Structure formats: C-alpha cells, structure tokens
Amino acid sequence: MTFAAPRAGPKYFAGAFDSKILAMQPVDPQFSFNPMAGIPIYDVRMRSLMVGPRQRPDPVDPIYIPVGGRLFALSVGSFQLLYPPPDDESDDQEEEEDFVWGWHALPNPPFQHEHVTSYAVHRDGRTIFVSIGGESSATFSFDTAESVRDGCMWKNHGQWQLPFSRKPGTTTSWRICSMDVISDDCENGQAVKYTREELATTVSDHELVTGVTLVSMGGGSKFCVVECCLDHSVSVPFIQLVTFSMMYGKNGELTTGNSRQFREYKNIPQGVSNEMLENPVAFWM
C-alpha cells in the first residue's frame, strides 16, 4: 500500500484502533480549506481503506499516543483526542447516527512541546506520563479516563525524568532500562535498572546505525528494537531488527537472557528520507 504524501514526515503516521494505521501528513495548501479533506486509514487486518477526520489545523511535530482505544495527539500548540471510528456492524443504529467522528480539544499541557524528551503509558492503561528536559526538567501525568467536564488536568510529579535506553556516554550503543511503576502520588524519581547486554547489533567499520526505535510486541515483556543503518561503502540504507524478552536474574538484575534474535532487511525503497533513517517508525499489530 502506497500513500501519496509529502516525504520526510514519518512522525505523521500513527497506529491505533486495533489494526489501523492513520496517515496524517499535512494537506497541500491549495486543498487545506476543503471541508471534505480527510486522512487515509489503512486496516492491515482487513486490507481495506477508509477516510477519517483531519486535525484542524494540521498538527506541527506531533506525538501520537494510543491509550484505551483512543488516540491522543500532542503537538505544538494543541492537545487533542480522537475516538475510535464508528462500527459499521453495530446494532445500535440510533447511537451510530448521533455519533460525530472528529478530533476533540483537551487542556493544553503546562510545558512546551519541544521540551518533551520521553513519554510512556502507565500499566493501568489510562495514564500518560511525559518528561521534559531543559533548564526545568520534570515529569507530568495526564489521566485519560477523566473527562473535560471533570476538570482533567496535567499533574506535576517533580523535577525528574523518565529513563531512556541509550547507554550513558555513547551515541550508538543501546541498553534497555526499567523503573518501578509510578504511583499516582509519586513526586520523586524512581530507581532505574539497566541491562548489561547491549542491544545494538554488530556492524562493520563502513556501517552506521542512524536511528533506533523500541516497539512493544503486544503486552508481556516482549519487545523489538528497530535499527536503521547505512552502508557507507554503497550508500544504501538497511534495517536490522532485534527481538527479545525482558526478565530479572537471580540477583534482581535486568536481563534479556538468551532471548535475543536478529534479522536484517536490505530491500529498503530508494529515496528514504534522512528523518526516517534517524527516527524510524514502526507498529506492532
């Protein structure tokens, strides 16, 4: 499936609503005022295409976070929510007729979008945590189960940041880390554990890892690391995948054990943008 859209915008794709991928690239200016303009949505399971509502205005540098069957979009100057699409097979036709599928504005966060360094969804399946860097580093949470009428608000948990998986002091070596589940009243940083194993696959002197993305493989402790690499000898990009499971050792250390498996894919389309190579986007469905 190929979408005709501006290149170099991988961040405008989101995976949500079970098996659907939403392509939300900005519209060409000459069509931006068309009230019928929508976003293509591809269902990878049904192999079908549908059209969904656009964000107004088009998002700038968006972060898409699926939570509890809904899609949240945090972008420059806005924080919005999209409910699942209407079900064509629903027996409640009256409810379907009253449903207007569109984006809903939520309270703006108390931080600047460009300062976001990491984010995660709590294991309760309803709370988003976001960390910001800069001079005033902090971590905030947003309970998606609260409605606007209930006065949903961002909560500040103190001047600390969620952990990340880059090995300290390096740019291409990666380790997985874990921390205790954040309680609702947590206001201090948690202890962080790092794996001893490095997840980057072995590359030769003429190969460079340009970007890495960590993907959860549907619950439990199974994950996949997507590495975009560049072979300088022939100027050709390729992808390496590392799949693994997380566990704790006898002494409580975080480890992948013998679960790591490696795959390599060379057939990458020509003309892939540098932004895609630096920020690969992948979904597990």
C-alpha positions as CSV (number, residue, x, y, z in Angstrom):
1,M,0.0,0.0,0.0
2,T,1.5,3.3,-1.0
3,F,0.2,6.7,0.2
4,A,0.9,9.8,-2.0
5,A,2.1,12.2,0.6
6,P,5.0,14.6,1.3
7,R,8.2,12.8,2.1
8,A,10.3,13.1,5.2
9,G,7.3,13.0,7.6
10,P,7.3,9.7,9.4
11,K,6.0,11.2,12.6
12,Y,2.7,11.9,10.9
13,F,1.8,8.2,10.9
14,A,0.1,6.6,13.9
15,G,-1.0,3.1,14.7
16,A,-4.3,2.9,16.7
17,F,-7.8,1.4,16.9
18,D,-6.7,-2.3,16.8
19,S,-5.2,-2.9,13.3
20,K,-5.4,0.5,11.7
21,I,-2.6,2.9,10.5
22,L,-3.5,6.5,10.2
23,A,-1.6,8.7,7.7
24,M,-2.0,12.3,8.9
25,Q,0.5,14.3,6.8
26,P,-0.3,18.0,6.3
27,V,-2.5,18.7,3.3
28,D,-1.3,20.6,0.3
29,P,-2.1,24.3,0.9
30,Q,-4.3,24.5,-2.1
31,F,-6.6,21.9,-0.6
32,S,-6.3,22.9,3.1
33,F,-9.7,24.7,3.1
34,N,-11.6,21.8,1.6
35,P,-14.1,20.7,4.3
36,M,-14.2,17.2,2.8
37,A,-10.5,16.7,3.1
38,G,-9.7,13.7,5.3
39,I,-6.9,11.3,6.3
40,P,-6.4,7.8,4.8
41,I,-6.7,5.0,7.3
42,Y,-5.5,1.5,6.3
43,D,-6.6,-1.6,8.1
44,V,-3.8,-4.1,7.9
45,R,-6.0,-7.0,9.0
46,M,-9.0,-6.3,6.7
47,R,-6.7,-4.9,3.9
48,S,-9.2,-2.1,3.4
49,L,-9.0,1.7,3.2
50,M,-11.2,4.3,4.9
51,V,-11.2,8.1,5.4
52,G,-11.0,9.7,8.8
53,P,-11.3,13.3,10.1
54,R,-8.4,15.7,9.9
55,Q,-7.0,17.7,12.7
56,R,-7.7,21.4,12.3
57,P,-5.2,23.0,11.8
58,D,-2.7,20.4,10.6
59,P,-0.5,19.3,13.6
60,V,3.1,20.5,13.9
61,D,5.7,18.0,15.1
62,P,3.0,15.7,16.6
63,I,3.4,12.9,19.2
64,Y,0.7,10.3,18.8
65,I,-0.2,8.1,21.9
66,P,-2.9,5.4,21.7
67,V,-4.5,4.8,25.1
68,G,-7.6,2.8,26.0
69,G,-8.9,2.5,22.5
70,R,-8.5,6.2,21.8
71,L,-5.8,8.3,20.1
72,F,-4.2,11.3,21.8
73,A,-2.2,13.9,19.7
74,L,0.3,16.2,21.5
75,S,1.6,18.7,19.0
76,V,2.9,22.3,19.0
77,G,0.1,24.5,20.5
78,S,-2.5,21.7,20.9
79,F,-3.5,18.5,22.7
80,Q,-6.3,16.6,21.0
81,L,-8.3,13.3,21.3
82,L,-9.8,11.1,18.6
83,Y,-12.3,8.4,19.5
84,P,-12.4,5.1,17.5
85,P,-14.2,5.1,14.2
86,P,-17.9,4.2,14.1
87,D,-18.6,0.5,13.8
88,D,-20.4,-0.3,10.5
89,E,-21.6,-3.6,12.1
90,S,-23.1,-2.0,15.2
91,D,-26.7,-3.0,16.1
92,D,-27.3,0.3,17.8
93,Q,-28.1,2.4,14.6
94,E,-29.5,5.3,16.6
95,E,-26.3,5.8,18.5
96,E,-24.2,5.5,15.4
97,E,-26.3,8.2,13.6
98,D,-25.8,10.6,16.5
99,F,-22.0,10.0,16.6
100,V,-19.8,12.7,15.0
101,W,-16.3,11.4,14.4
102,G,-13.9,14.2,14.9
103,W,-11.0,15.5,17.0
104,H,-11.7,17.0,20.4
105,A,-9.6,19.7,22.1
106,L,-8.1,18.9,25.5
107,P,-6.5,21.2,28.0
108,N,-3.0,22.3,26.9
109,P,-0.2,20.9,28.9
110,P,1.8,23.1,31.3
111,F,5.0,22.6,29.3
112,Q,6.4,23.4,25.8
113,H,6.1,20.6,23.2
114,E,9.7,21.0,22.0
115,H,10.9,20.2,25.5
116,V,9.5,16.6,25.6
117,T,12.2,14.0,26.0
118,S,10.3,10.9,26.6
119,Y,6.8,9.6,27.3
120,A,5.0,6.3,28.3
121,V,1.6,4.9,29.1
122,H,1.2,3.6,32.7
123,R,0.3,-0.1,33.1
124,D,-3.1,1.0,34.3
125,G,-4.0,1.6,30.6
126,R,-5.3,5.1,31.2
127,T,-2.5,7.4,32.4
128,I,0.1,9.1,30.1
129,F,3.4,10.2,31.5
130,V,5.5,12.8,29.8
131,S,9.0,14.0,30.7
132,I,10.6,17.3,29.7
133,G,14.2,18.4,29.6
134,G,15.9,21.7,29.6
135,E,16.5,24.0,32.5
136,S,13.3,22.9,34.3
137,S,13.3,19.1,33.8
138,A,10.1,17.5,35.2
139,T,7.7,14.6,34.7
140,F,3.9,15.1,34.2
141,S,0.9,12.8,34.0
142,F,-2.5,13.0,32.4
143,D,-5.4,10.7,33.4
144,T,-7.2,10.0,30.1
145,A,-10.2,8.5,32.0
146,E,-11.1,11.9,33.3
147,S,-13.4,14.0,31.1
148,V,-13.1,17.7,30.3
149,R,-16.2,18.2,32.4
150,D,-14.5,16.6,35.4
151,G,-11.7,19.1,35.0
152,C,-9.0,16.8,33.7
153,M,-5.6,18.3,34.5
154,W,-1.9,17.6,34.0
155,K,-0.2,16.7,37.2
156,N,3.4,17.6,38.0
157,H,5.4,14.7,39.7
158,G,8.6,16.6,40.4
159,Q,11.9,17.5,38.8
160,W,13.0,14.2,37.4
161,Q,12.8,12.4,34.0
162,L,11.7,9.0,32.8
163,P,14.6,6.8,31.9
164,F,15.8,6.2,28.3
165,S,17.5,3.3,26.6
166,R,20.7,4.9,25.3
167,K,23.8,3.7,27.1
168,P,25.3,6.7,29.0
169,G,28.2,8.4,27.2
170,T,27.6,6.8,23.8
171,T,25.5,7.6,20.7
172,T,25.1,4.2,19.0
173,S,25.1,1.6,21.9
174,W,21.7,0.9,23.5
175,R,20.5,-0.9,26.6
176,I,17.0,-1.4,27.9
177,C,16.1,0.0,31.3
178,S,13.3,-0.3,33.8
179,M,11.9,1.5,36.8
180,D,9.2,0.9,39.4
181,V,5.6,1.6,38.4
182,I,4.9,5.3,39.1
183,S,2.3,5.7,41.7
184,D,-0.3,8.5,41.5
185,D,1.3,10.5,44.3
186,C,4.9,9.9,43.2
187,E,6.9,13.1,43.3
188,N,10.4,11.8,43.2
189,G,12.4,9.9,40.6
190,Q,12.5,6.1,40.8
191,A,15.5,3.7,40.9
192,V,16.4,2.7,37.4
193,K,17.9,-0.7,36.3
194,Y,19.8,-1.2,33.1
195,T,20.5,-4.4,31.2
196,R,24.1,-5.5,31.0
197,E,23.6,-6.6,27.4
198,E,23.9,-4.0,24.6
199,L,21.1,-4.4,22.0
200,A,22.9,-2.8,19.0
201,T,23.8,-5.5,16.5
202,T,27.4,-5.8,15.3
203,V,28.1,-3.5,12.4
204,S,31.3,-3.2,10.3
205,D,33.5,-0.2,10.1
206,H,31.7,1.1,6.9
207,E,28.2,0.7,8.5
208,L,26.5,3.2,10.8
209,V,23.4,2.9,13.0
210,T,21.5,6.1,12.2
211,G,18.3,5.7,14.3
212,V,16.7,3.3,16.8
213,T,13.1,2.8,17.9
214,L,11.8,0.5,20.7
215,V,8.5,-1.3,20.0
216,S,6.4,-3.2,22.5
217,M,5.2,-6.5,21.0
218,G,1.7,-6.6,22.4
219,G,1.9,-6.9,26.2
220,G,4.0,-9.0,28.5
221,S,7.7,-8.4,28.3
222,K,8.4,-8.9,24.6
223,F,10.0,-6.1,22.6
224,C,11.6,-5.3,19.3
225,V,14.4,-2.8,18.5
226,V,14.2,-1.4,15.0
227,E,17.6,-0.1,13.8
228,C,18.0,2.0,10.7
229,C,21.5,1.6,9.3
230,L,23.6,3.0,6.5
231,D,26.2,1.1,4.5
232,H,28.7,3.9,3.5
233,S,30.5,1.7,1.0
234,V,27.5,1.6,-1.3
235,S,25.4,4.4,0.3
236,V,22.4,2.0,0.8
237,P,20.2,2.0,4.0
238,F,19.0,-1.2,5.6
239,I,17.1,-2.3,8.6
240,Q,18.1,-4.6,11.5
241,L,15.6,-6.0,14.0
242,V,16.4,-7.3,17.5
243,T,13.6,-9.1,19.2
244,F,13.9,-10.1,22.9
245,S,12.1,-10.7,26.2
246,M,12.9,-9.0,29.5
247,M,13.3,-10.8,32.8
248,Y,15.0,-10.4,36.2
249,G,18.0,-12.5,37.1
250,K,18.7,-14.4,40.3
251,N,20.2,-11.2,41.9
252,G,17.4,-8.9,40.7
253,E,19.3,-7.6,37.7
254,L,17.5,-6.8,34.5
255,T,18.5,-9.1,31.6
256,T,17.4,-10.4,28.2
257,G,18.8,-13.8,28.9
258,N,19.2,-15.9,25.7
259,S,16.1,-14.5,24.1
260,R,17.7,-12.1,21.6
261,Q,17.1,-12.8,17.9
262,F,18.5,-10.8,15.0
263,R,17.1,-10.2,11.5
264,E,18.3,-8.0,8.7
265,Y,16.4,-6.4,5.8
266,K,18.2,-5.0,2.8
267,N,15.4,-4.1,0.4
268,I,14.7,-0.6,1.5
269,P,13.0,1.7,-1.1
270,Q,15.2,4.3,-2.7
271,G,14.8,7.9,-1.7
272,V,14.1,7.2,2.0
273,S,14.4,10.5,3.9
274,N,17.1,11.2,6.5
275,E,14.4,11.9,9.0
276,M,13.0,8.4,8.6
277,L,16.5,6.9,9.0
278,E,17.1,9.0,12.1
279,N,13.6,8.4,13.6
280,P,12.2,5.0,12.3
281,V,8.5,4.5,12.8
282,A,7.1,1.0,13.4
283,F,3.9,-0.5,14.8
284,W,3.2,-3.9,16.3
285,M,-0.3,-5.2,15.5
